[in-house]
Amino acid sequence: MKYSEIRLAGSGGQGLGLAGRILSQAAILNGSEVCLTQSYGPEARGGASRTDVIISGKPILFPNCRKLDILLAMNQESADKFSGKVKEGGFFVVDSTFVDQLPEGKVYEYPFTDKSIEVFGQKIVANLMAMGMFAALSRYFKLEIWTDAIKLAVPKAFLKLNLQAFEMGHREGREILHMEEGRIPVTWDRKQPVPKAIRDKYSRETE
């Protein structure tokens, strides 16, 4: 596992602490070194929330993120505030339910919260849907490592729901990768926006 810095950011109550614990647990199951830090605003729910995870194949000597490989932004404030932290070659995953002004760079947008409400009748699993897409796009670990991590981090009463949301996000992420790699037709026939990275890629190719 190469050295990677990841930030999961949004509002309190969006479940980014749990998302960070799942990511960290997956890294541990993979045999990687992990450093997790969390920061909250003055309000537990509705204030700012940030979870940083560093993953490395070697001991981690500095605990703070300096240049992000991936930023998951679940609201506009996070996308605006931390976009400058993403290094060249890194990418963004944003919840287009709340983020309509996209940062510069390689951006994957998807309405995680709206889709969570539409499919599951509640918004609380938008975080797991986002982590599913994150897992597919990052290609950090095998799918079974991610699902094992979820089983360790999520209470049994909510496990089935969370696994379903994760698997849905992972499926959508795989389809995005297939489009990038030209393995399925360009036509996007689902009821969600085409990711900006895909739009930009194919607009350049057709110019």
C-alpha positions as a Python dict, from the first residue, in 0.01 Angstrom:
ca = {
    (1, 'M'): (0, 0, 0),
    (2, 'K'): (147, 331, -107),
    (3, 'Y'): (140, 637, 120),
    (4, 'S'): (-195, 815, 88),
    (5, 'E'): (-363, 1107, 262),
    (6, 'I'): (-743, 1120, 261),
    (7, 'R'): (-985, 1377, 401),
    (8, 'L'): (-1356, 1313, 456),
    (9, 'A'): (-1529, 1643, 519),
    (10, 'G'): (-1880, 1779, 558),
    (11, 'S'): (-2127, 1864, 833),
    (12, 'G'): (-2176, 1706, 1171),
    (13, 'G'): (-2434, 1431, 1150),
    (14, 'Q'): (-2332, 1312, 804),
    (15, 'G'): (-2150, 1012, 948),
    (16, 'L'): (-1798, 1099, 840),
    (17, 'G'): (-1652, 974, 1167),
    (18, 'L'): (-1795, 630, 1094),
    (19, 'A'): (-1674, 651, 735),
    (20, 'G'): (-1324, 727, 859),
    (21, 'R'): (-1331, 435, 1100),
    (22, 'I'): (-1439, 201, 822),
    (23, 'L'): (-1157, 326, 598),
    (24, 'S'): (-907, 287, 882),
    (25, 'Q'): (-1033, -61, 969),
    (26, 'A'): (-1005, -167, 604),
    (27, 'A'): (-645, -44, 597),
    (28, 'I'): (-566, -240, 914),
    (29, 'L'): (-720, -555, 768),
    (30, 'N'): (-504, -498, 463),
    (31, 'G'): (-194, -493, 682),
    (32, 'S'): (-124, -121, 636),
    (33, 'E'): (-16, 143, 886),
    (34, 'V'): (-294, 392, 969),
    (35, 'C'): (-331, 729, 1138),
    (36, 'L'): (-683, 867, 1195),
    (37, 'T'): (-768, 1212, 1330),
    (38, 'Q'): (-1109, 1377, 1366),
    (39, 'S'): (-1212, 1738, 1404),
    (40, 'Y'): (-1556, 1874, 1487),
    (41, 'G'): (-1706, 2220, 1496),
    (42, 'P'): (-1870, 2363, 1809),
    (43, 'E'): (-2193, 2175, 1729),
    (44, 'A'): (-2208, 1797, 1715),
    (45, 'R'): (-2476, 1807, 1447),
    (46, 'G'): (-2476, 2070, 1175),
    (47, 'G'): (-2131, 2210, 1249),
    (48, 'A'): (-1817, 2132, 1052),
    (49, 'S'): (-1688, 1776, 1059),
    (50, 'R'): (-1358, 1647, 925),
    (51, 'T'): (-1190, 1309, 939),
    (52, 'D'): (-835, 1265, 811),
    (53, 'V'): (-686, 924, 739),
    (54, 'I'): (-326, 853, 645),
    (55, 'I'): (-247, 506, 509),
    (56, 'S'): (102, 377, 447),
    (57, 'G'): (300, 61, 395),
    (58, 'K'): (563, 202, 631),
    (59, 'P'): (547, 364, 978),
    (60, 'I'): (377, 704, 969),
    (61, 'L'): (608, 964, 1118),
    (62, 'F'): (389, 1276, 1082),
    (63, 'P'): (20, 1256, 1181),
    (64, 'N'): (-124, 1547, 982),
    (65, 'C'): (-235, 1559, 619),
    (66, 'R'): (-35, 1799, 405),
    (67, 'K'): (-128, 1712, 45),
    (68, 'L'): (-443, 1511, -10),
    (69, 'D'): (-469, 1222, -251),
    (70, 'I'): (-849, 1215, -218),
    (71, 'L'): (-1101, 1461, -76),
    (72, 'L'): (-1455, 1342, -9),
    (73, 'A'): (-1662, 1659, 30),
    (74, 'M'): (-2021, 1616, 147),
    (75, 'N'): (-2105, 1987, 144),
    (76, 'Q'): (-2010, 2305, -41),
    (77, 'E'): (-1813, 2453, 246),
    (78, 'S'): (-1580, 2153, 255),
    (79, 'A'): (-1529, 2154, -121),
    (80, 'D'): (-1440, 2523, -112),
    (81, 'K'): (-1224, 2512, 199),
    (82, 'F'): (-1010, 2208, 122),
    (83, 'S'): (-990, 2201, -258),
    (84, 'G'): (-647, 2363, -249),
    (85, 'K'): (-515, 2077, -36),
    (86, 'V'): (-561, 1815, -310),
    (87, 'K'): (-233, 1742, -482),
    (88, 'E'): (-180, 1716, -856),
    (89, 'G'): (-292, 1372, -960),
    (90, 'G'): (-541, 1348, -673),
    (91, 'F'): (-917, 1366, -709),
    (92, 'F'): (-1241, 1476, -545),
    (93, 'V'): (-1559, 1285, -467),
    (94, 'V'): (-1845, 1526, -392),
    (95, 'D'): (-2210, 1496, -293),
    (96, 'S'): (-2384, 1694, -567),
    (97, 'T'): (-2692, 1717, -343),
    (98, 'F'): (-2509, 1998, -165),
    (99, 'V'): (-2209, 2078, -387),
    (100, 'D'): (-2304, 2267, -703),
    (101, 'Q'): (-1988, 2476, -741),
    (102, 'L'): (-1729, 2214, -829),
    (103, 'P'): (-1361, 2253, -743),
    (104, 'E'): (-1094, 2259, -1013),
    (105, 'G'): (-940, 1923, -1092),
    (106, 'K'): (-1059, 1568, -1135),
    (107, 'V'): (-1404, 1555, -974),
    (108, 'Y'): (-1651, 1271, -937),
    (109, 'E'): (-1994, 1405, -845),
    (110, 'Y'): (-2294, 1204, -734),
    (111, 'P'): (-2610, 1297, -535),
    (112, 'F'): (-2540, 1065, -242),
    (113, 'T'): (-2791, 1222, -3),
    (114, 'D'): (-3074, 1253, -255),
    (115, 'K'): (-3015, 898, -378),
    (116, 'S'): (-3004, 767, -20),
    (117, 'I'): (-3346, 921, 47),
    (118, 'E'): (-3484, 796, -285),
    (119, 'V'): (-3364, 436, -248),
    (120, 'F'): (-3360, 379, 128),
    (121, 'G'): (-3610, 637, 249),
    (122, 'Q'): (-3356, 810, 471),
    (123, 'K'): (-3039, 1012, 434),
    (124, 'I'): (-2832, 846, 705),
    (125, 'V'): (-2661, 600, 470),
    (126, 'A'): (-2537, 863, 225),
    (127, 'N'): (-2199, 826, 396),
    (128, 'L'): (-2181, 452, 321),
    (129, 'M'): (-2290, 510, -36),
    (130, 'A'): (-2013, 766, -70),
    (131, 'M'): (-1761, 525, 81),
    (132, 'G'): (-1871, 258, -165),
    (133, 'M'): (-1792, 488, -454),
    (134, 'F'): (-1469, 594, -281),
    (135, 'A'): (-1369, 228, -250),
    (136, 'A'): (-1427, 161, -620),
    (137, 'L'): (-1252, 476, -742),
    (138, 'S'): (-952, 453, -508),
    (139, 'R'): (-892, 81, -569),
    (140, 'Y'): (-711, 69, -236),
    (141, 'F'): (-846, -264, -113),
    (142, 'K'): (-1041, -567, -231),
    (143, 'L'): (-1417, -552, -188),
    (144, 'E'): (-1421, -823, 80),
    (145, 'I'): (-1180, -620, 294),
    (146, 'W'): (-1419, -326, 281),
    (147, 'T'): (-1722, -537, 370),
    (148, 'D'): (-1532, -701, 658),
    (149, 'A'): (-1441, -355, 785),
    (150, 'I'): (-1805, -246, 774),
    (151, 'K'): (-1907, -555, 969),
    (152, 'L'): (-1657, -462, 1240),
    (153, 'A'): (-1752, -93, 1255),
    (154, 'V'): (-2132, -94, 1219),
    (155, 'P'): (-2379, -224, 1484),
    (156, 'K'): (-2557, -541, 1376),
    (157, 'A'): (-2898, -372, 1381),
    (158, 'F'): (-2787, -140, 1099),
    (159, 'L'): (-2545, -371, 918),
    (160, 'K'): (-2771, -486, 634),
    (161, 'L'): (-2878, -131, 546),
    (162, 'N'): (-2522, -3, 551),
    (163, 'L'): (-2392, -289, 339),
    (164, 'Q'): (-2665, -229, 82),
    (165, 'A'): (-2579, 141, 61),
    (166, 'F'): (-2206, 66, 34),
    (167, 'E'): (-2260, -191, -239),
    (168, 'M'): (-2477, 52, -436),
    (169, 'G'): (-2209, 320, -421),
    (170, 'H'): (-1942, 66, -515),
    (171, 'R'): (-2145, -47, -815),
    (172, 'E'): (-2186, 312, -936),
    (173, 'G'): (-1814, 372, -888),
    (174, 'R'): (-1724, 66, -1094),
    (175, 'E'): (-1946, 188, -1376),
    (176, 'I'): (-1768, 524, -1373),
    (177, 'L'): (-1432, 347, -1399),
    (178, 'H'): (-1560, 135, -1684),
    (179, 'M'): (-1664, 450, -1867),
    (180, 'E'): (-1324, 610, -1811),
    (181, 'E'): (-1151, 301, -1943),
    (182, 'G'): (-1383, 277, -2244),
    (183, 'R'): (-1526, -60, -2146),
    (184, 'I'): (-1892, 43, -2172),
    (185, 'P'): (-2067, 289, -2407),
    (186, 'V'): (-2037, 658, -2328),
    (187, 'T'): (-2413, 702, -2308),
    (188, 'W'): (-2520, 763, -1947),
    (189, 'D'): (-2876, 637, -1919),
    (190, 'R'): (-2923, 650, -1543),
    (191, 'K'): (-3104, 916, -1344),
    (192, 'Q'): (-2799, 1091, -1206),
    (193, 'P'): (-2555, 1351, -1338),
    (194, 'V'): (-2261, 1238, -1546),
    (195, 'P'): (-1944, 1284, -1335),
    (196, 'K'): (-1752, 1596, -1437),
    (197, 'A'): (-1436, 1397, -1502),
    (198, 'I'): (-1627, 1188, -1756),
    (199, 'R'): (-1790, 1491, -1919),
    (200, 'D'): (-1453, 1665, -1956),
    (201, 'K'): (-1282, 1355, -2093),
    (202, 'Y'): (-1533, 1294, -2367),
    (203, 'S'): (-1585, 1660, -2455),
    (204, 'R'): (-1211, 1683, -2522),
    (205, 'E'): (-1216, 1368, -2734),
    (206, 'T'): (-1506, 1491, -2949),
    (207, 'E'): (-1372, 1842, -3010),
}
